[in-house]
Amino acid sequence: IIIGATSATAIQLWFRVQARRSQFRRRQTSSRLATFAEAFSSIGWAATAALLLTLPVAGIVCGLITAGLVAMTWKFSPRRE
């Protein structure tokens, strides 16, 4: 639960951008990549937890895939200046 929550929070922080004044009503929208990455990350960590209890080897593989997804999301996040 902690890893999933941390990943979701990190993804949202990586994709946080300053909205222009003309977009005042839409300032809480995030990119589609961030939205899908957060969803798949949460699903991946939940699957990892379930698999670790039943099939530990499959759980480790699933955890590595999910960690790779989070790393790729960080790689594609907008650069800070």
N, C-alpha and C positions, 0 to 999 in steps of 0.2 A: 504494500500500500504506500509506504514511504517513497520507494523508488518511483512508482507510477506518478505520485503527486509531484515529486521533484522534477521528473521529466516533463510533465505537462506545464509546470510553472516555468521551467527553463525555456521551453519552446515558445511560450507566450512572451517571455522577456526578450528572446532573441529577435522576434519579429515585431517588436513594439516600434512604431514610427510616430513621429510628430505629425498630427493632422493640420491641414491648412484651415484657416478661418472659414472658408466657404464650405468646408465639409463638417461643420459643427455637429450636425445631426447624425452623421455617419462615423463619428470618430471612434466608436467602439468596435468597428469591424476590423477583422484581421485578414491576412492573406489566406487564400485557399490552401496553399501548401502548409501553412501553420495549422490550419484547422484539421486537415487530413492527417498530418503528422502527429498531432496531439491525439486524435482518435485512435490511430493505429498503434501508437505507443502505449496508450492505456489498455487496449485490447491485448497487445503483445505481452505486457507485464502481467496481466491477469492470466493469460494462457501459460506463461512461464511459471507462475505460482501453482497453478493447477497441475501442470505436468511434473513439476518437481516433487509433488506429493505422490504421484502415481508412477511416472516413468522418469527417474532422475536424469538419465542421459538425454532424453528428448527435451526435458526442461532446461538443461544447460544449453543445448543447441538453440532452443527458442529464445532464451535469454541473450545469447550472443547475436542472434538475428535482430532482436529488438534493440539492443545496444547499438548495433550497426545502423539501424534506422534513425535512432536519435543522433548519432554522430553525423550521418549524411544530412540530416535536417540542419544541424549546426553549420555544416559546410556550406549549405545553400542559403543560410540566413544573410540578410543585408549587413554589410560592413558598417561598423561604427567609425566615426571620424573624430 
